[in-house]
Protein backbone atom coordinates (compact mmCIF):
# COMPACT_ATOMS: atom_id res chain seq x y z
CA UNK A 1 0.00 0.00 0.00
CA UNK A 2 1.78 3.14 -1.20
CA UNK A 3 0.84 6.68 -0.30
CA UNK A 4 0.12 9.05 -3.16
CA UNK A 5 3.11 10.91 -4.46
CA UNK A 6 2.87 14.59 -3.64
CA UNK A 7 4.99 17.03 -5.59
CA UNK A 8 5.98 19.02 -2.49
CA UNK A 9 7.63 15.87 -1.12
CA UNK A 10 10.26 16.10 -3.84
CA UNK A 11 11.43 19.58 -2.80
CA UNK A 12 13.86 18.34 -0.11
CA UNK A 13 15.14 15.66 -2.48
CA UNK A 14 15.63 18.22 -5.23
CA UNK A 15 17.59 20.35 -2.77
CA UNK A 16 19.77 17.34 -1.81
CA UNK A 17 20.45 16.51 -5.47
CA UNK A 18 21.43 20.10 -6.12
CA UNK A 19 23.65 20.37 -3.01
CA UNK A 20 25.28 16.93 -2.99
CA UNK A 21 25.52 16.16 -6.69
CA UNK A 22 25.61 19.64 -8.15
CA UNK A 23 22.66 18.88 -10.42
CA UNK A 24 20.91 21.81 -12.02
CA UNK A 25 17.14 21.35 -11.40
CA UNK A 26 16.53 22.28 -15.04
CA UNK A 27 18.88 19.55 -16.36
CA UNK A 28 17.32 17.45 -19.10
CA UNK A 29 17.14 13.71 -18.43
CA UNK A 30 18.82 12.91 -21.74
CA UNK A 31 22.02 14.59 -20.52
CA UNK A 32 22.42 12.39 -17.44
CA UNK A 33 24.74 9.38 -17.69
CA UNK A 34 24.29 6.03 -15.93
CA UNK A 35 26.66 6.93 -13.10
CA UNK A 36 24.67 10.11 -12.38
CA UNK A 37 21.41 8.11 -12.41
CA UNK A 38 22.98 5.73 -9.85
CA UNK A 39 24.01 8.71 -7.70
CA UNK A 40 20.44 10.02 -7.84
CA UNK A 41 19.09 6.60 -6.85
CA UNK A 42 21.40 6.49 -3.80
CA UNK A 43 20.39 9.97 -2.62
CA UNK A 44 16.70 9.22 -3.27
CA UNK A 45 16.79 5.95 -1.29
CA UNK A 46 18.55 7.67 1.61
CA UNK A 47 15.85 10.33 1.52
CA UNK A 48 12.87 7.96 1.44
CA UNK A 49 12.66 6.73 5.07
CA UNK A 50 9.42 8.54 5.85
CA UNK A 51 7.72 7.54 2.62
CA UNK A 52 8.69 3.88 3.02
CA UNK A 53 7.63 3.82 6.68
CA UNK A 54 4.26 5.39 5.82
CA UNK A 55 3.70 2.77 3.13
CA UNK A 56 4.65 0.00 5.55
CA UNK A 57 2.25 1.30 8.24
CA UNK A 58 -0.56 1.32 5.71
CA UNK A 59 0.35 -2.20 4.60
CA UNK A 60 0.25 -3.46 8.17
CA UNK A 61 -3.18 -1.90 8.74
CA UNK A 62 -4.42 -3.28 5.42
CA UNK A 63 -3.63 -6.81 6.69
CA UNK A 64 -6.26 -6.40 9.43
CA UNK A 65 -9.98 -6.89 8.86
CA UNK A 66 -11.50 -3.87 7.14
CA UNK A 67 -13.39 -1.46 9.40
CA UNK A 68 -16.71 -2.51 7.92
CA UNK A 69 -19.66 -4.32 9.41
CA UNK A 70 -17.89 -7.62 8.69
CA UNK A 71 -14.83 -6.50 10.68
CA UNK A 72 -16.76 -4.91 13.53
CA UNK A 73 -16.23 -7.91 15.84
CA UNK A 74 -12.45 -7.76 15.35
CA UNK A 75 -12.24 -4.04 16.12
CA UNK A 76 -14.40 -4.31 19.25
CA UNK A 77 -12.26 -7.25 20.45
CA UNK A 78 -9.11 -5.23 19.78
CA UNK A 79 -10.48 -2.30 21.78
CA UNK A 80 -11.47 -4.50 24.72
CA UNK A 81 -8.15 -6.37 24.74
CA UNK A 82 -5.87 -3.35 24.27
CA UNK A 83 -7.84 -0.94 26.43
CA UNK A 84 -6.97 1.77 23.92
CA UNK A 85 -9.38 3.90 21.97
CA UNK A 86 -6.48 5.22 19.88
CA UNK A 87 -6.63 2.25 17.51
CA UNK A 88 -10.36 2.28 16.79
CA UNK A 89 -11.19 2.99 13.14
CA UNK A 90 -13.21 6.08 14.05
CA UNK A 91 -10.13 7.51 15.80
CA UNK A 92 -7.54 6.68 13.13
CA UNK A 93 -9.59 7.19 9.98
CA UNK A 94 -8.43 10.77 9.34
CA UNK A 95 -4.80 9.72 9.98
CA UNK A 96 -5.07 6.75 7.61
CA UNK A 97 -6.51 9.02 4.92
CA UNK A 98 -3.74 11.57 5.53
CA UNK A 99 -1.19 8.76 5.25
CA UNK A 100 -2.65 7.71 1.92
CA UNK A 101 -2.07 11.31 0.85
CA UNK A 102 1.60 11.05 1.93
CA UNK A 103 1.44 12.54 5.45
CA UNK A 104 2.04 9.64 7.85
CA UNK A 105 3.32 11.40 10.99
CA UNK A 106 -0.18 11.81 12.47
CA UNK A 107 -0.91 8.10 12.13
CA UNK A 108 2.48 7.23 13.64
CA UNK A 109 1.80 9.50 16.60
CA UNK A 110 -1.63 7.97 17.14
CA UNK A 111 -0.20 4.45 17.04
CA UNK A 112 2.57 5.29 19.51
CA UNK A 113 -0.02 6.87 21.83
CA UNK A 114 -1.92 3.57 21.78
CA UNK A 115 1.23 1.66 22.73
CA UNK A 116 2.01 4.16 25.47
CA UNK A 117 -1.43 3.55 26.95
CA UNK A 118 -1.29 -0.28 26.90
CA UNK A 119 -0.10 -2.32 29.86
CA UNK A 120 1.97 -5.45 29.16
CA UNK A 121 -1.05 -7.76 29.70
CA UNK A 122 -3.16 -5.59 27.37
CA UNK A 123 -0.45 -5.76 24.73
CA UNK A 124 -0.36 -9.56 24.99
CA UNK A 125 -4.16 -9.71 24.72
CA UNK A 126 -4.18 -7.34 21.74
CA UNK A 127 -1.49 -9.46 20.09
CA UNK A 128 -3.67 -12.53 20.52
CA UNK A 129 -6.66 -10.80 18.86
CA UNK A 130 -4.52 -9.52 16.00
CA UNK A 131 -2.71 -12.85 15.60
CA UNK A 132 -6.02 -14.70 15.39
CA UNK A 133 -7.26 -12.36 12.65
CA UNK A 134 -4.00 -12.59 10.71
CA UNK A 135 -3.76 -16.36 10.97
CA UNK A 136 -7.30 -16.70 9.61
CA UNK A 137 -6.81 -14.25 6.76
CA UNK A 138 -3.25 -15.20 5.80
CA UNK A 139 -3.68 -18.94 6.37
CA UNK A 140 -0.72 -19.26 8.73
CA UNK A 141 -1.85 -22.25 10.78
CA UNK A 142 1.69 -23.37 11.67
CA UNK A 143 2.41 -20.28 13.78
CA UNK A 144 0.89 -19.50 17.15
CA UNK A 145 -1.53 -16.60 17.02
CA UNK A 146 0.20 -14.96 19.97
CA UNK A 147 3.54 -14.99 18.10
CA UNK A 148 1.98 -13.61 14.91
CA UNK A 149 0.20 -10.87 16.83
CA UNK A 150 3.24 -9.87 18.86
CA UNK A 151 5.41 -9.68 15.73
CA UNK A 152 2.75 -7.54 14.02
CA UNK A 153 2.53 -5.22 17.03
CA UNK A 154 6.32 -4.89 17.25
CA UNK A 155 6.52 -4.13 13.55
CA UNK A 156 3.76 -1.53 13.84
CA UNK A 157 5.42 0.16 16.82
CA UNK A 158 8.90 0.25 15.30
CA UNK A 159 7.61 1.45 11.95
CA UNK A 160 5.66 4.27 13.65
CA UNK A 161 8.82 5.27 15.49
CA UNK A 162 10.87 5.18 12.26
CA UNK A 163 8.31 7.38 10.54
CA UNK A 164 8.29 9.98 13.32
CA UNK A 165 12.08 9.94 13.45
CA UNK A 166 12.37 10.35 9.68
CA UNK A 167 9.81 13.15 9.77
CA UNK A 168 11.98 15.16 12.16
CA UNK A 169 15.38 14.57 10.58
CA UNK A 170 17.10 17.54 9.11
CA UNK A 171 19.22 17.54 5.97
CA UNK A 172 21.04 20.61 7.31
CA UNK A 173 24.72 20.50 6.24
CA UNK A 174 25.76 22.34 9.43
CA UNK A 175 24.20 19.61 11.60
CA UNK A 176 26.01 16.96 9.56
CA UNK A 177 29.35 18.78 10.01
CA UNK A 178 28.74 19.10 13.78
CA UNK A 179 27.91 15.39 13.97
CA UNK A 180 31.08 14.48 12.04
CA UNK A 181 33.20 16.78 14.21
CA UNK A 182 31.82 15.24 17.39
CA UNK A 183 32.55 11.69 16.24
CA UNK A 184 35.99 12.39 14.80
CA UNK A 185 37.19 14.24 17.91
CA UNK A 186 36.26 11.44 20.34
C-alpha positions in Angstrom: 0.0 0.0 0.0 1.8 3.1 -1.2 0.8 6.7 -0.3 0.1 9.0 -3.2 3.1 10.9 -4.5 2.9 14.6 -3.6 5.0 17.0 -5.6 6.0 19.0 -2.5 7.6 15.9 -1.1 10.3 16.1 -3.8 11.4 19.6 -2.8 13.9 18.3 -0.1 15.1 15.7 -2.5 15.6 18.2 -5.2 17.6 20.3 -2.8 19.8 17.3 -1.8 20.4 16.5 -5.5 21.4 20.1 -6.1 23.6 20.4 -3.0 25.3 16.9 -3.0 25.5 16.2 -6.7 25.6 19.6 -8.1 22.7 18.9 -10.4 20.9 21.8 -12.0 17.1 21.4 -11.4 16.5 22.3 -15.0 18.9 19.6 -16.4 17.3 17.4 -19.1 17.1 13.7 -18.4 18.8 12.9 -21.7 22.0 14.6 -20.5 22.4 12.4 -17.4 24.7 9.4 -17.7 24.3 6.0 -15.9 26.7 6.9 -13.1 24.7 10.1 -12.4 21.4 8.1 -12.4 23.0 5.7 -9.9 24.0 8.7 -7.7 20.4 10.0 -7.8 19.1 6.6 -6.8 21.4 6.5 -3.8 20.4 10.0 -2.6 16.7 9.2 -3.3 16.8 6.0 -1.3 18.5 7.7 1.6 15.8 10.3 1.5 12.9 8.0 1.4 12.7 6.7 5.1 9.4 8.5 5.9 7.7 7.5 2.6 8.7 3.9 3.0 7.6 3.8 6.7 4.3 5.4 5.8 3.7 2.8 3.1 4.7 0.0 5.6 2.2 1.3 8.2 -0.6 1.3 5.7 0.4 -2.2 4.6 0.2 -3.5 8.2 -3.2 -1.9 8.7 -4.4 -3.3 5.4 -3.6 -6.8 6.7 -6.3 -6.4 9.4 -10.0 -6.9 8.9 -11.5 -3.9 7.1 -13.4 -1.5 9.4 -16.7 -2.5 7.9 -19.7 -4.3 9.4 -17.9 -7.6 8.7 -14.8 -6.5 10.7 -16.8 -4.9 13.5 -16.2 -7.9 15.8 -12.5 -7.8 15.4 -12.2 -4.0 16.1 -14.4 -4.3 19.2 -12.3 -7.3 20.4 -9.1 -5.2 19.8 -10.5 -2.3 21.8 -11.5 -4.5 24.7 -8.2 -6.4 24.7 -5.9 -3.4 24.3 -7.8 -0.9 26.4 -7.0 1.8 23.9 -9.4 3.9 22.0 -6.5 5.2 19.9 -6.6 2.2 17.5 -10.4 2.3 16.8 -11.2 3.0 13.1 -13.2 6.1 14.1 -10.1 7.5 15.8 -7.5 6.7 13.1 -9.6 7.2 10.0 -8.4 10.8 9.3 -4.8 9.7 10.0 -5.1 6.8 7.6 -6.5 9.0 4.9 -3.7 11.6 5.5 -1.2 8.8 5.3 -2.7 7.7 1.9 -2.1 11.3 0.9 1.6 11.1 1.9 1.4 12.5 5.4 2.0 9.6 7.9 3.3 11.4 11.0 -0.2 11.8 12.5 -0.9 8.1 12.1 2.5 7.2 13.6 1.8 9.5 16.6 -1.6 8.0 17.1 -0.2 4.5 17.0 2.6 5.3 19.5 0.0 6.9 21.8 -1.9 3.6 21.8 1.2 1.7 22.7 2.0 4.2 25.5 -1.4 3.5 26.9 -1.3 -0.3 26.9 -0.1 -2.3 29.9 2.0 -5.5 29.2 -1.0 -7.8 29.7 -3.2 -5.6 27.4 -0.4 -5.8 24.7 -0.4 -9.6 25.0 -4.2 -9.7 24.7 -4.2 -7.3 21.7 -1.5 -9.5 20.1 -3.7 -12.5 20.5 -6.7 -10.8 18.9 -4.5 -9.5 16.0 -2.7 -12.8 15.6 -6.0 -14.7 15.4 -7.3 -12.4 12.7 -4.0 -12.6 10.7 -3.8 -16.4 11.0 -7.3 -16.7 9.6 -6.8 -14.2 6.8 -3.2 -15.2 5.8 -3.7 -18.9 6.4 -0.7 -19.3 8.7 -1.8 -22.3 10.8 1.7 -23.4 11.7 2.4 -20.3 13.8 0.9 -19.5 17.1 -1.5 -16.6 17.0 0.2 -15.0 20.0 3.5 -15.0 18.1 2.0 -13.6 14.9 0.2 -10.9 16.8 3.2 -9.9 18.9 5.4 -9.7 15.7 2.8 -7.5 14.0 2.5 -5.2 17.0 6.3 -4.9 17.3 6.5 -4.1 13.5 3.8 -1.5 13.8 5.4 0.2 16.8 8.9 0.2 15.3 7.6 1.5 12.0 5.7 4.3 13.7 8.8 5.3 15.5 10.9 5.2 12.3 8.3 7.4 10.5 8.3 10.0 13.3 12.1 9.9 13.5 12.4 10.4 9.7 9.8 13.2 9.8 12.0 15.2 12.2 15.4 14.6 10.6 17.1 17.5 9.1 19.2 17.5 6.0 21.0 20.6 7.3 24.7 20.5 6.2 25.8 22.3 9.4 24.2 19.6 11.6 26.0 17.0 9.6 29.4 18.8 10.0 28.7 19.1 13.8 27.9 15.4 14.0 31.1 14.5 12.0 33.2 16.8 14.2 31.8 15.2 17.4 32.6 11.7 16.2 36.0 12.4 14.8 37.2 14.2 17.9 36.3 11.4 20.3 
